[in-house]
Amino acid sequence: MERIHTDSAAQVRPMAAIDSPGVSERSFVEALVAPANVFQDPQEVVHHPWFTDQEKRTILLSWARDELVAEQIASKAAPELAPKTRMDAVLDALSEFDPEAAGEYLSAISSIRGGRGPGRRRPWATFAPLRGGRQ
């Protein structure tokens, strides 16, 4: 019998996989600590069936921080090289949950890139209302 867990955000999560022996689902903590090691693409976070919107936002913020640090270190170590990060994809995903934070990270990454590379202005960088109508 499959149990259903409902959290405070009224998001329903199936519990069958948790109760089944041998099934391994990455935990929120693993995703928070090293999102790029758990997910191949930021959109996997956006569409994850078990994480709440707040958990997804937190994971994407962690991922954005990691990508920002990677670009910052690379720009200081070898400024002539454009590092290959997933920052633009992470910011696109983050914008669905926290457009203001995505805009702030976009500003930071633009200053690190110094006008080079993707870093183009995103439509969500105008600080649209948060997902779910929260402000």
N, CA, C and O atoms as a MOPAC input file, in Angstrom:
PM7 MOZYME 1SCF
protein

 N      0.84200 1    -1.18000 1     0.00000 1
 C      0.00000 1     0.00000 1     0.00000 1
 C      0.88200 1     1.23600 1     0.00000 1
 O      1.84900 1     1.31100 1     0.75900 1
 N      0.56100 1     2.19500 1    -0.83500 1
 C      1.35800 1     3.40500 1    -0.95300 1
 C      0.82800 1     4.47200 1    -0.00900 1
 O     -0.36100 1     4.79200 1    -0.00800 1
 N      1.74300 1     5.01800 1     0.79900 1
 C      1.37200 1     6.10900 1     1.68500 1
 C      1.66100 1     7.42000 1     0.97300 1
 O      2.52300 1     7.48600 1     0.09500 1
 N      0.95000 1     8.43900 1     1.34900 1
 C      1.17200 1     9.76300 1     0.79000 1
 C      1.54000 1    10.69200 1     1.93000 1
 O      0.88800 1    10.69300 1     2.97500 1
 N      2.58700 1    11.48500 1     1.73000 1
 C      3.01100 1    12.47000 1     2.71600 1
 C      2.67200 1    13.84000 1     2.17700 1
 O      2.96700 1    14.14600 1     1.02200 1
 N      2.05800 1    14.66500 1     2.99700 1
 C      1.76000 1    16.02300 1     2.59300 1
 C      2.53000 1    16.96300 1     3.49200 1
 O      2.49100 1    16.82800 1     4.71500 1
 N      3.23400 1    17.91900 1     2.89600 1
 C      3.97500 1    18.86900 1     3.71200 1
 C      3.17700 1    20.15900 1     3.86200 1
 O      2.05900 1    20.26600 1     3.35800 1
 N      3.75200 1    21.13300 1     4.55300 1
 C      3.04300 1    22.37000 1     4.84300 1
 C      2.70800 1    23.16500 1     3.58200 1
 O      1.79800 1    23.99400 1     3.60300 1
 N      3.41700 1    22.93000 1     2.50300 1
 C      3.13700 1    23.64000 1     1.24800 1
 C      2.02900 1    22.94000 1     0.46200 1
 O      1.73900 1    23.31400 1    -0.67400 1
 N      1.43000 1    21.95100 1     1.05200 1
 C      0.32300 1    21.19800 1     0.44700 1
 C      0.75700 1    20.49100 1    -0.82800 1
 O     -0.05000 1    20.29200 1    -1.73600 1
 N      2.00600 1    20.11800 1    -0.89900 1
 C      2.50800 1    19.37100 1    -2.03800 1
 C      2.50900 1    17.90000 1    -1.64100 1
 O      3.03200 1    17.54500 1    -0.58500 1
 N      1.93200 1    17.05100 1    -2.46900 1
 C      1.80400 1    15.63900 1    -2.15800 1
 C      3.02400 1    14.89600 1    -2.67400 1
 O      3.44800 1    15.08800 1    -3.81400 1
 N      3.58900 1    14.03800 1    -1.81500 1
 C      4.75400 1    13.25000 1    -2.19700 1
 C      4.46400 1    11.77500 1    -1.97100 1
 O      4.07800 1    11.39800 1    -0.86500 1
 N      4.63600 1    10.92100 1    -2.98800 1
 C      4.44100 1     9.48200 1    -2.79700 1
 C      5.55000 1     8.92400 1    -1.92400 1
 O      6.71000 1     9.30800 1    -2.07400 1
 N      5.21200 1     8.03400 1    -1.02700 1
 C      6.18000 1     7.47800 1    -0.09700 1
 C      6.56600 1     6.04300 1    -0.44200 1
 O      7.39500 1     5.45900 1     0.25500 1
 N      5.99700 1     5.45500 1    -1.48800 1
 C      6.25000 1     4.05500 1    -1.81000 1
 C      7.73000 1     3.77000 1    -2.02400 1
 O      8.23900 1     2.75800 1    -1.54200 1
 N      8.42600 1     4.64500 1    -2.73600 1
 C      9.84300 1     4.40100 1    -3.01200 1
 C     10.68300 1     4.42900 1    -1.74600 1
 O     11.67400 1     3.70600 1    -1.64000 1
 N     10.29800 1     5.24600 1    -0.79900 1
 C     11.03300 1     5.32200 1     0.46600 1
 C     10.84900 1     4.03500 1     1.25800 1
 O     11.78200 1     3.56500 1     1.91000 1
 N      9.65500 1     3.46700 1     1.20300 1
 C      9.34700 1     2.25100 1     1.95000 1
 C      9.86600 1     0.99300 1     1.26400 1
 O      9.93000 1    -0.06500 1     1.89000 1
 N     10.23900 1     1.08900 1    -0.01100 1
 C     10.67300 1    -0.08700 1    -0.75400 1
 C     12.15600 1    -0.34600 1    -0.52900 1
 O     12.97500 1     0.55400 1    -0.71900 1
 N     12.51400 1    -1.56700 1    -0.12400 1
 C     13.92600 1    -1.86100 1     0.07100 1
 C     14.67700 1    -1.83400 1    -1.26700 1
 O     14.14800 1    -2.25900 1    -2.29400 1
 N     15.89600 1    -1.33500 1    -1.23800 1
 C     16.72900 1    -1.32700 1    -2.43500 1
 C     16.56000 1    -0.10200 1    -3.29900 1
 O     17.34400 1     0.09600 1    -4.22700 1
 N     15.56700 1     0.73200 1    -3.03300 1
 C     15.37000 1     1.93500 1    -3.83100 1
 C     16.19500 1     3.05000 1    -3.21000 1
 O     16.11400 1     3.29900 1    -2.00700 1
 N     16.98300 1     3.71300 1    -4.03300 1
 C     17.84000 1     4.78500 1    -3.53200 1
 C     17.46400 1     6.09500 1    -4.20000 1
 O     17.64200 1     6.24600 1    -5.40900 1
 N     16.95800 1     7.02100 1    -3.44700 1
 C     16.61900 1     8.35900 1    -3.92400 1
 C     17.57200 1     9.33800 1    -3.25000 1
 O     17.76300 1     9.28500 1    -2.03500 1
 N     18.17200 1    10.23200 1    -4.03700 1
 C     19.07800 1    11.20800 1    -3.46700 1
 C     18.33800 1    12.09200 1    -2.47400 1
 O     17.20400 1    12.50200 1    -2.72200 1
 N     18.97300 1    12.37700 1    -1.36700 1
 C     18.33000 1    13.17400 1    -0.33500 1
 C     18.47000 1    14.65800 1    -0.62300 1
 O     19.28500 1    15.08100 1    -1.44300 1
 N     17.66600 1    15.42000 1     0.06200 1
 C     17.72600 1    16.87000 1    -0.03000 1
 C     19.10800 1    17.36700 1     0.39000 1
 O     19.65600 1    18.27500 1    -0.23500 1
 N     19.66900 1    16.78300 1     1.43800 1
 C     20.98200 1    17.20800 1     1.92400 1
 C     22.05600 1    16.96900 1     0.86700 1
 O     22.89800 1    17.83700 1     0.64200 1
 N     22.04200 1    15.81000 1     0.21600 1
 C     23.01300 1    15.53700 1    -0.84600 1
 C     22.87200 1    16.56000 1    -1.97400 1
 O     23.86800 1    17.06400 1    -2.49300 1
 N     21.64200 1    16.86000 1    -2.34500 1
 C     21.38300 1    17.81700 1    -3.42200 1
 C     21.81200 1    19.22300 1    -3.01500 1
 O     22.28700 1    19.99400 1    -3.84900 1
 N     21.64800 1    19.55500 1    -1.75400 1
 C     22.02400 1    20.87300 1    -1.26000 1
 C     23.54100 1    21.04400 1    -1.21500 1
 O     24.05900 1    22.10500 1    -1.56300 1
 N     24.24500 1    20.00900 1    -0.79000 1
 C     25.69500 1    20.07500 1    -0.64400 1
 C     26.40700 1    20.09800 1    -2.00300 1
 O     27.34800 1    20.86900 1    -2.19300 1
 N     25.97500 1    19.27700 1    -2.92700 1
 C     26.64100 1    19.18000 1    -4.23700 1
 C     25.61400 1    18.97700 1    -5.34100 1
 O     25.51100 1    17.88300 1    -5.89700 1
 N     24.85100 1    20.02100 1    -5.66500 1
 C     23.78200 1    19.86300 1    -6.65700 1
 C     24.26700 1    19.36400 1    -8.01900 1
 O     23.57400 1    18.57800 1    -8.66500 1
 N     25.43200 1    19.80300 1    -8.45900 1
 C     25.94600 1    19.38000 1    -9.77300 1
 C     26.32900 1    17.90700 1    -9.79200 1
 O     26.40900 1    17.30400 1   -10.86200 1
 N     26.56600 1    17.32300 1    -8.62800 1
 C     26.86500 1    15.89100 1    -8.54800 1
 C     25.60100 1    15.04700 1    -8.50000 1
 O     25.63600 1    13.85500 1    -8.80600 1
 N     24.49400 1    15.65300 1    -8.12000 1
 C     23.22600 1    14.92500 1    -8.00000 1
 C     22.38400 1    15.06600 1    -9.26800 1
 O     21.72800 1    14.11500 1    -9.69200 1
 N     22.40500 1    16.25300 1    -9.86500 1
 C     21.58000 1    16.53400 1   -11.04300 1
 C     22.47000 1    16.87300 1   -12.23000 1
 O     23.48900 1    17.54700 1   -12.07700 1
 N     22.08300 1    16.40500 1   -13.41700 1
 C     22.83700 1    16.72400 1   -14.63200 1
 C     22.46400 1    18.09600 1   -15.17700 1
 O     23.26700 1    18.73800 1   -15.85400 1
 N     21.26000 1    18.54100 1   -14.88500 1
 C     20.76300 1    19.80000 1   -15.42400 1
 C     19.88100 1    20.47400 1   -14.38000 1
 O     19.15100 1    19.78400 1   -13.66800 1
 N     19.92400 1    21.79100 1   -14.26700 1
 C     19.08400 1    22.48700 1   -13.28900 1
 C     17.58800 1    22.24600 1   -13.47600 1
 O     16.82800 1    22.32600 1   -12.51000 1
 N     17.15600 1    21.95200 1   -14.69700 1
 C     15.73300 1    21.67900 1   -14.91500 1
 C     15.28200 1    20.40100 1   -14.20000 1
 O     14.09600 1    20.24000 1   -13.91200 1
 N     16.21900 1    19.49500 1   -13.91300 1
 C     15.87000 1    18.30300 1   -13.12900 1
 C     15.43100 1    18.70800 1   -11.72900 1
 O     14.54900 1    18.07700 1   -11.14700 1
 N     16.03500 1    19.74900 1   -11.19100 1
 C     15.62200 1    20.25700 1    -9.87700 1
 C     14.21600 1    20.82700 1    -9.98200 1
 O     13.35300 1    20.52400 1    -9.15800 1
 N     13.99100 1    21.65000 1   -10.99500 1
 C     12.68700 1    22.29300 1   -11.19000 1
 C     11.56900 1    21.25200 1   -11.25700 1
 O     10.49000 1    21.46500 1   -10.70500 1
 N     11.82300 1    20.13600 1   -11.92700 1
 C     10.77100 1    19.13200 1   -12.13500 1
 C     10.84900 1    17.95000 1   -11.17300 1
 O     10.17800 1    16.93900 1   -11.38000 1
 N     11.65800 1    18.06700 1   -10.12800 1
 C     11.78700 1    16.96500 1    -9.17700 1
 C     10.44500 1    16.73800 1    -8.47900 1
 O      9.85100 1    17.68700 1    -7.96800 1
 N      9.96300 1    15.49600 1    -8.45100 1
 C      8.61900 1    15.23500 1    -7.92800 1
 C      8.48500 1    15.29600 1    -6.41000 1
 O      7.36600 1    15.42500 1    -5.91100 1
 N      9.57100 1    15.20900 1    -5.66200 1
 C      9.44500 1    15.12900 1    -4.21000 1
 C      9.80000 1    16.40400 1    -3.48600 1
 O      9.27300 1    16.66100 1    -2.40400 1
 N     10.67500 1    17.20900 1    -4.04800 1
 C     11.09800 1    18.41500 1    -3.35400 1
 C     10.02100 1    19.49000 1    -3.43700 1
 O      9.36300 1    19.65400 1    -4.46400 1
 N      9.85800 1    20.21100 1    -2.34500 1
 C      8.92400 1    21.34400 1    -2.32900 1
 C      9.55000 1    22.49300 1    -3.11500 1
 O     10.73700 1    22.45800 1    -3.43900 1
 N      8.75100 1    23.50500 1    -3.41700 1
 C      9.27600 1    24.67600 1    -4.11200 1
 C     10.38600 1    25.33700 1    -3.29300 1
 O     11.37900 1    25.79400 1    -3.86000 1
 N     10.23200 1    25.39400 1    -1.98500 1
 C     11.25300 1    26.00300 1    -1.13200 1
 C     12.55000 1    25.18400 1    -1.17200 1
 O     13.64000 1    25.75600 1    -1.21500 1
 N     12.44000 1    23.86100 1    -1.16000 1
 C     13.63100 1    23.00900 1    -1.25200 1
 C     14.31400 1    23.18900 1    -2.61500 1
 O     15.54000 1    23.26000 1    -2.69100 1
 N     13.52500 1    23.26000 1    -3.67700 1
 C     14.08300 1    23.47800 1    -5.01300 1
 C     14.81300 1    24.81900 1    -5.07600 1
 O     15.91400 1    24.90800 1    -5.62000 1
 N     14.19900 1    25.85300 1    -4.52100 1
 C     14.81800 1    27.17400 1    -4.48400 1
 C     16.14800 1    27.12000 1    -3.74600 1
 O     17.14100 1    27.68400 1    -4.20600 1
 N     16.17000 1    26.44600 1    -2.61000 1
 C     17.38400 1    26.35000 1    -1.79800 1
 C     18.49500 1    25.59600 1    -2.53900 1
 O     19.65500 1    26.00700 1    -2.50500 1
 N     18.14300 1    24.50800 1    -3.19800 1
 C     19.12400 1    23.74000 1    -3.97700 1
 C     19.67700 1    24.59400 1    -5.11500 1
 O     20.88500 1    24.60300 1    -5.35500 1
 N     18.80300 1    25.30800 1    -5.81200 1
 C     19.24800 1    26.14200 1    -6.93000 1
 C     20.10000 1    27.31700 1    -6.45000 1
 O     21.03100 1    27.72100 1    -7.14700 1
 N     19.80300 1    27.86800 1    -5.28500 1
 C     20.65100 1    28.92200 1    -4.71700 1
 C     22.04200 1    28.37700 1    -4.40400 1
 O     23.04600 1    29.04700 1    -4.64600 1
 N     22.09600 1    27.16300 1    -3.86800 1
 C     23.37800 1    26.52400 1    -3.58100 1
 C     24.16300 1    26.30800 1    -4.87200 1
 O     25.36700 1    26.55900 1    -4.93000 1
 N     23.47100 1    25.84300 1    -5.89800 1
 C     24.10700 1    25.58900 1    -7.19100 1
 C     24.61500 1    26.89500 1    -7.79500 1
 O     25.72200 1    26.94300 1    -8.33000 1
 N     23.81000 1    27.95100 1    -7.71200 1
 C     24.22800 1    29.25100 1    -8.25100 1
 C     25.48300 1    29.75100 1    -7.53400 1
 O     26.39300 1    30.28300 1    -8.16900 1
 N     25.52800 1    29.58300 1    -6.22900 1
 C     26.70800 1    29.99100 1    -5.46600 1
 C     27.94300 1    29.22100 1    -5.93700 1
 O     29.00700 1    29.80500 1    -6.13700 1
 N     27.79200 1    27.90700 1    -6.11200 1
 C     28.90900 1    27.07500 1    -6.57500 1
 C     29.41300 1    27.51900 1    -7.94800 1
 O     30.62000 1    27.61000 1    -8.17100 1
 N     28.48900 1    27.79300 1    -8.86300 1
 C     28.85800 1    28.21300 1   -10.21500 1
 C     29.51600 1    29.59300 1   -10.19200 1
 O     30.46200 1    29.83900 1   -10.94000 1
 N     29.02400 1    30.49000 1    -9.34100 1
 C     29.60700 1    31.82300 1    -9.21900 1
 C     31.04600 1    31.72800 1    -8.72900 1
 O     31.93100 1    32.39700 1    -9.26400 1
 N     31.28100 1    30.90700 1    -7.72200 1
 C     32.63600 1    30.71700 1    -7.19400 1
 C     33.54400 1    30.14300 1    -8.28000 1
 O     34.68000 1    30.59000 1    -8.43600 1
 N     33.05700 1    29.16500 1    -9.02200 1
 C     33.86200 1    28.55300 1   -10.08900 1
 C     34.26400 1    29.59500 1   -11.13200 1
 O     35.41600 1    29.62700 1   -11.56300 1
 N     33.32700 1    30.43900 1   -11.53700 1
 C     33.64600 1    31.47000 1   -12.53100 1
 C     34.58900 1    32.51800 1   -11.95200 1
 O     35.47500 1    33.01400 1   -12.64800 1
 N     34.39800 1    32.85100 1   -10.68500 1
 C     35.25600 1    33.85600 1   -10.06100 1
 C     36.70200 1    33.36000 1    -9.96200 1
 O     37.63900 1    34.09500 1   -10.27400 1
 N     36.87200 1    32.13000 1    -9.53300 1
 C     38.21500 1    31.55700 1    -9.42700 1
 C     38.85800 1    31.44800 1   -10.80700 1
 O     40.02400 1    31.80100 1   -10.97900 1
 N     38.10500 1    30.96400 1   -11.78100 1
 C     38.63700 1    30.82000 1   -13.13900 1
 C     39.01800 1    32.17200 1   -13.73500 1
 O     40.02800 1    32.27800 1   -14.43100 1
 N     38.22200 1    33.20100 1   -13.46800 1
 C     38.52700 1    34.51600 1   -14.03900 1
 C     39.79300 1    35.11500 1   -13.43400 1
 O     40.48600 1    35.89300 1   -14.08900 1
 N     40.09500 1    34.76000 1   -12.19900 1
 C     41.32400 1    35.25800 1   -11.56700 1
 C     42.53500 1    34.42100 1   -11.97300 1
 O     43.63100 1    34.95600 1   -12.14400 1
 N     42.34400 1    33.12200 1   -12.12500 1
 C     43.45500 1    32.23100 1   -12.45900 1
 C     43.84400 1    32.34200 1   -13.92900 1
 O     45.02700 1    32.34300 1   -14.26800 1
 N     42.84600 1    32.43500 1   -14.79600 1
 C     43.11800 1    32.50300 1   -16.23800 1
 C     42.05200 1    33.38000 1   -16.89300 1
 O     41.13200 1    32.86900 1   -17.53100 1
 N     42.17800 1    34.70700 1   -16.73400 1
 C     41.13600 1    35.60600 1   -17.23500 1
 C     40.88800 1    35.52600 1   -18.74500 1
 O     39.80800 1    35.88200 1   -19.21800 1
 N     41.89100 1    35.05700 1   -19.50000 1
 C     41.71000 1    34.96400 1   -20.95600 1
 C     40.79900 1    33.80500 1   -21.36500 1
 O     40.31100 1    33.75900 1   -22.49400 1
 N     40.57800 1    32.88100 1   -20.44900 1
 C     39.70900 1    31.73600 1   -20.73300 1
 C     38.30600 1    31.98500 1   -20.19500 1
 O     38.13800 1    32.54000 1   -19.10900 1
 N     37.32700 1    31.58200 1   -20.94300 1
 C     35.94400 1    31.66800 1   -20.47600 1
 C     35.57000 1    30.29900 1   -19.91100 1
 O     35.44500 1    29.33100 1   -20.66100 1
 N     35.39200 1    30.21300 1   -18.59700 1
 C     35.07400 1    28.90700 1   -18.01000 1
 C     33.71400 1    28.40400 1   -18.48800 1
 O     32.79600 1    29.17800 1   -18.75700 1
 N     33.62300 1    27.08500 1   -18.58100 1
 C     32.35000 1    26.48600 1   -18.98800 1
 C     31.58900 1    26.09400 1   -17.73300 1
 O     31.84600 1    25.05500 1   -17.12600 1
 N     30.65500 1    26.94300 1   -17.36100 1
 C     29.81100 1    26.64100 1   -16.20400 1
 C     28.36700 1    26.55400 1   -16.67000 1
 O     28.04500 1    26.85000 1   -17.82100 1
 N     27.52600 1    26.15200 1   -15.76800 1
 C     26.09200 1    26.06100 1   -16.05600 1
 C     25.33300 1    27.22900 1   -15.43300 1
 O     24.12800 1    27.13700 1   -15.20100 1
 N     26.03200 1    28.31800 1   -15.16600 1
 C     25.41900 1    29.44200 1   -14.46400 1
 C     24.16000 1    29.94500 1   -15.15300 1
 O     23.15500 1    30.18200 1   -14.48300 1
 N     24.18400 1    30.11200 1   -16.46200 1
 C     22.99900 1    30.62500 1   -17.15500 1
 C     21.80200 1    29.68200 1   -16.99500 1
 O     20.68000 1    30.13500 1   -16.77100 1
 N     22.04200 1    28.38500 1   -17.10800 1
 C     20.95600 1    27.40600 1   -16.93500 1
 C     20.45400 1    27.39600 1   -15.49400 1
 O     19.25300 1    27.27200 1   -15.25500 1
 N     21.36600 1    27.52600 1   -14.53700 1
 C     20.97800 1    27.55400 1   -13.12100 1
 C     20.13400 1    28.79500 1   -12.85100 1
 O     19.11800 1    28.71400 1   -12.16100 1
 N     20.54700 1    29.94100 1   -13.38900 1
 C     19.78500 1    31.17100 1   -13.16200 1
 C     18.41100 1    31.11500 1   -13.81500 1
 O     17.43700 1    31.62000 1   -13.25700 1
 N     18.32600 1    30.50600 1   -14.98800 1
 C     17.00900 1    30.33900 1   -15.61900 1
 C     16.09000 1    29.50700 1   -14.72500 1
 O     14.91900 1    29.84600 1   -14.55000 1
 N     16.61600 1    28.42300 1   -14.16200 1
 C     15.81800 1    27.57000 1   -13.27700 1
 C     15.47300 1    28.30500 1   -11.98200 1
 O     14.33100 1    28.25100 1   -11.52600 1
 N     16.44300 1    28.98400 1   -11.39100 1
 C     16.21600 1    29.71500 1   -10.14400 1
 C     15.16800 1    30.79900 1   -10.31200 1
 O     14.40500 1    31.08000 1    -9.38800 1
 N     15.12800 1    31.40800 1   -11.48600 1
 C     14.16800 1    32.48800 1   -11.72900 1
 C     12.71600 1    32.03900 1   -11.56800 1
 O     11.83700 1    32.86500 1   -11.32300 1
 N     12.46300 1    30.75200 1   -11.70300 1
 C     11.09600 1    30.24000 1   -11.53400 1
 C     10.66200 1    30.27400 1   -10.06800 1
 O      9.46700 1    30.29500 1    -9.77600 1
 N     11.62600 1    30.28000 1    -9.14900 1
 C     11.31400 1    30.23900 1    -7.72700 1
 C     11.68500 1    31.53000 1    -6.99800 1
 O     11.04600 1    31.88700 1    -6.00900 1
 N     12.70600 1    32.22600 1    -7.47800 1
 C     13.17100 1    33.43500 1    -6.81400 1
 C     13.81900 1    34.36700 1    -7.83700 1
 O     15.04400 1    34.41100 1    -7.94500 1
 N     13.00500 1    35.10800 1    -8.58500 1
 C     13.54400 1    35.97700 1    -9.62600 1
 C     14.47300 1    37.06700 1    -9.08300 1
 O     15.41300 1    37.47300 1    -9.76600 1
 N     14.22000 1    37.53500 1    -7.87800 1
 C     15.07000 1    38.57400 1    -7.31000 1
 C     16.48600 1    38.04000 1    -7.07000 1
 O     17.46600 1    38.70000 1    -7.41700 1
 N     16.59200 1    36.86000 1    -6.48500 1
 C     17.91400 1    36.25400 1    -6.25800 1
 C     18.60200 1    35.96100 1    -7.58700 1
 O     19.80800 1    36.16500 1    -7.72000 1
 N     17.84200 1    35.48600 1    -8.56900 1
 C     18.41700 1    35.21200 1    -9.88900 1
 C     18.97200 1    36.49900 1   -10.48800 1
 O     20.04300 1    36.48400 1   -11.09600 1
 N     18.26500 1    37.60300 1   -10.32600 1
 C     18.73300 1    38.88800 1   -10.82100 1
 C     20.00800 1    39.34700 1   -10.12400 1
 O     20.90300 1    39.90600 1   -10.75800 1
 N     20.08700 1    39.10900 1    -8.82100 1
 C     21.28900 1    39.48000 1    -8.07200 1
 C     22.49200 1    38.64600 1    -8.51800 1
 O     23.59100 1    39.17500 1    -8.68200 1
 N     22.28100 1    37.34300 1    -8.71200 1
 C     23.36300 1    36.48900 1    -9.20200 1
 C     23.76600 1    36.88200 1   -10.62500 1
 O     24.94700 1    36.84100 1   -10.96800 1
 N     22.79500 1    37.25900 1   -11.44700 1
 C     23.09700 1    37.70800 1   -12.80500 1
 C     23.98300 1    38.94200 1   -12.77800 1
 O     24.92200 1    39.05900 1   -13.56500 1
 N     23.68400 1    39.85800 1   -11.87500 1
 C     24.49900 1    41.06000 1   -11.73500 1
 C     25.92700 1    40.70200 1   -11.32400 1
 O     26.89300 1    41.24300 1   -11.86300 1
 N     26.04800 1    39.78700 1   -10.36300 1
 C     27.37400 1    39.37000 1    -9.89300 1
 C     28.16100 1    38.67500 1   -11.00000 1
 O     29.34500 1    38.95300 1   -11.18900 1
 N     27.51800 1    37.78900 1   -11.72000 1
 C     28.22400 1    37.04100 1   -12.76500 1
 C     28.59500 1    37.96200 1   -13.92200 1
 O     29.63300 1    37.77400 1   -14.55700 1
 N     27.75800 1    38.95100 1   -14.19900 1
 C     28.07300 1    39.90700 1   -15.27100 1
 C     29.32200 1    40.70800 1   -14.92700 1
 O     30.14000 1    40.98800 1   -15.80300 1
 N     29.47400 1    41.08100 1   -13.65400 1
 C     30.67100 1    41.84000 1   -13.27700 1
 C     31.91600 1    40.95400 1   -13.33100 1
 O     33.00000 1    41.42800 1   -13.67100 1
 N     31.76700 1    39.67200 1   -13.00000 1
 C     32.90200 1    38.74100 1   -13.09000 1
 C     33.29000 1    38.52600 1   -14.54400 1
 O     34.47400 1    38.51500 1   -14.88400 1
 N     32.29200 1    38.35500 1   -15.39700 1
 C     32.55900 1    38.10800 1   -16.81500 1
 C     33.05500 1    39.34900 1   -17.52900 1
 O     33.69100 1    39.24800 1   -18.57800 1
 N     32.77800 1    40.51000 1   -16.97900 1
 C     33.27800 1    41.75500 1   -17.57500 1
 C     32.83700 1    41.97300 1   -19.00500 1
 O     33.61500 1    42.45200 1   -19.83100 1
 N     31.59900 1    41.62700 1   -19.30700 1
 C     31.07900 1    41.85400 1   -20.64500 1
 C     31.33600 1    40.73500 1   -21.63000 1
 O     30.88700 1    40.81000 1   -22.77400 1
 N     32.06100 1    39.67800 1   -21.20600 1
 C     32.30200 1    38.55900 1   -22.12300 1
 C     31.32500 1    37.43000 1   -21.79600 1
 O     30.76200 1    37.37300 1   -20.70300 1
 N     31.14300 1    36.56400 1   -22.73400 1
 C     30.36500 1    35.35900 1   -22.48800 1
 C     28.87500 1    35.60400 1   -22.48400 1
 O     28.41800 1    36.72500 1   -22.70400 1
 N     28.09800 1    34.52300 1   -22.22800 1
 C     26.64500 1    34.56500 1   -22.33100 1
 C     26.02500 1    35.68700 1   -21.51600 1
 O     25.56700 1    36.66000 1   -22.11500 1
 N     25.98200 1    35.61900 1   -20.22700 1
 C     25.51100 1    36.64600 1   -19.32100 1
 C     24.54200 1    37.67500 1   -19.87200 1
 O     24.48900 1    38.78700 1   -19.34800 1
 N     23.78000 1    37.36000 1   -20.89900 1
 C     22.86300 1    38.33000 1   -21.47800 1
 C     21.72400 1    38.62600 1   -20.50300 1
 O     21.44500 1    37.83200 1   -19.60500 1
 N     21.08700 1    39.74300 1   -20.68200 1
 C     20.00200 1    40.14400 1   -19.78200 1
 C     18.84800 1    39.16000 1   -19.92200 1
 O     18.44300 1    38.80200 1   -21.02900 1
 N     18.34500 1    38.74500 1   -18.81300 1
 C     17.23500 1    37.80300 1   -18.77500 1
 C     15.92400 1    38.55900 1   -18.52000 1
 O     15.92600 1    39.56000 1   -17.80400 1
 N     14.81800 1    38.10100 1   -19.08900 1
 C     13.54400 1    38.78600 1   -18.84700 1
 C     13.14700 1    38.76300 1   -17.36800 1
 O     12.47400 1    39.68200 1   -16.90200 1
 N     13.55000 1    37.73500 1   -16.62800 1
 C     13.18800 1    37.64000 1   -15.21000 1
 C     14.04500 1    38.53100 1   -14.34700 1
 O     13.76600 1    38.67000 1   -13.15700 1
 N     15.07500 1    39.13800 1   -14.89600 1
 C     15.96900 1    39.98400 1   -14.10600 1
 C     15.29000 1    41.28400 1   -13.68800 1
 O     15.88300 1    42.09300 1   -12.97500 1
 N     14.05200 1    41.48800 1   -14.12700 1
 C     13.30300 1    42.67000 1   -13.72900 1
 C     12.53100 1    42.42600 1   -12.44200 1
 O     11.66900 1    43.22100 1   -12.06900 1
 N     12.84300 1    41.32400 1   -11.76200 1
 C     12.26500 1    40.99600 1   -10.46000 1
 C     10.75000 1    40.80900 1   -10.51100 1
 O     10.00000 1    41.49800 1    -9.81900 1
 N     10.32500 1    39.87600 1   -11.33500 1
 C      8.91200 1    39.51600 1   -11.41400 1
 C      8.47200 1    38.91100 1   -10.09000 1
 O      9.32900 1    38.51000 1    -9.30200 1
 N      7.15500 1    38.82400 1    -9.80400 1
 C      6.68900 1    38.22800 1    -8.55400 1
 C      7.17100 1    36.78000 1    -8.43400 1
 O      7.35200 1    36.08600 1    -9.43400 1
 N      7.37000 1    36.34700 1    -7.21000 1
 C      7.82400 1    34.97300 1    -6.95300 1
 C      6.75700 1    33.97300 1    -7.35200 1
 O      5.57000 1    34.29300 1    -7.41500 1
 N      7.20600 1    32.75500 1    -7.62000 1
 C      6.30600 1    31.65700 1    -7.98400 1
 C      5.26400 1    31.47300 1    -6.89400 1
 O      5.57500 1    31.54800 1    -5.70500 1
 N      4.04600 1    31.23500 1    -7.30000 1
 C      2.97200 1    31.02700 1    -6.33700 1
 C      2.38300 1    32.33500 1    -5.83000 1
 O      1.57700 1    32.32900 1    -4.90000 1
 N      2.77200 1    33.44700 1    -6.42400 1
 C      2.17900 1    34.72200 1    -6.07000 1
 C      2.77600 1    35.37600 1    -4.84400 1
 O      2.29900 1    36.43800 1    -4.44300 1
 N      3.80400 1    34.79400 1    -4.21800 1
 C      4.42800 1    35.42100 1    -3.05600 1
 C      5.22100 1    36.63900 1    -3.49100 1
 O      5.74300 1    36.66300 1    -4.60500 1
 N      5.32300 1    37.63900 1    -2.64900 1
 C      6.09100 1    38.83600 1    -2.99200 1
 C      7.14100 1    39.10000 1    -1.97000 1
 O      7.88900 1    40.07000 1    -2.09100 1

